[in-house]
Amino acid sequence: MRPDGRTADTMRTVELITGVSPYAEGSCLAKFGNTHVLCTASVEDNIPPWLKGSGKGWVTAEYGMLPRATHTRGRREAAAGKQSGRTQEIQRLIGRSLRAVVDLRALGERQITLDCDVIQADGGTRTAAITGAWVALKQAVNWLIEEDVLGNDPVYGQVAAISCGVISGEPRLDLCYEEDRVAEADANFVLTAEGGIVEIQATAEDKPIPEDAFGTLFTLAKTGVRELCDIQKSVV
């Protein structure tokens, strides 16, 4: 029995709440059970120097966890003077995931930055951030189209992400923290609505993941991402 009573193939209750930040061009509060991530999209006319004159835009992300997102207070990284390796790795993952479904040339020489701030953490913060960030990105692009800045939609696909893992020999979908910390293996799947693979991060904590178990995890992930994409579509 899972800590919250779910079956192995059931996700936590997912909510994608839009319009939560009135000043941002796009915003979404992604709730995966008790994991809550605020995602905002900001449109800027500047681009990285190495892209100037290319006719292409850029989509990037920043990620952070508020001090009391967890059971004990974590020190703000700004106070420490540097970002942790985990933070840098996650925000690069979010950026890569979103760029996989964006035509940067159609975006033009402008940048959209996705800020993903974890308000409450209970496992799967990076997957919730990717899923919510796509919604915020899509809102920002819709705003650019409404303002006649863009004629065509540069976002040509949907992307969402979900975690899976093996606990006591059982493959499970969408791990909460209590499961994640004891998992024999865990994986984060970033997939498109059509099932295309953007990125898979899989780690064996106890012993190597058997091929059949990985296949089960992948099947669970594809089912979960399809559900997430349906929710995304319903809110944008």
SULWOVEN-V699753 format. One record per helix or strand of 3 or more residues. SS is the DSSP state (alpha for helix, beta for strand). FROM is the first residue (numbers start at 1). TO is the last residue. If there is no record, write none. Layout:
ss->SS from->FROM to->TO
ss->SS from->FROM to->TO
This chain:
ss->beta from->14 to->18
ss->beta from->26 to->32
ss->beta from->35 to->44
ss->alpha from->49 to->51
ss->beta from->58 to->65
ss->alpha from->77 to->80
ss->alpha from->85 to->99
ss->alpha from->104 to->107
ss->beta from->111 to->120
ss->alpha from->125 to->146
ss->beta from->159 to->167
ss->beta from->170 to->173
ss->alpha from->177 to->180
ss->beta from->185 to->192
ss->beta from->197 to->204
ss->alpha from->211 to->235
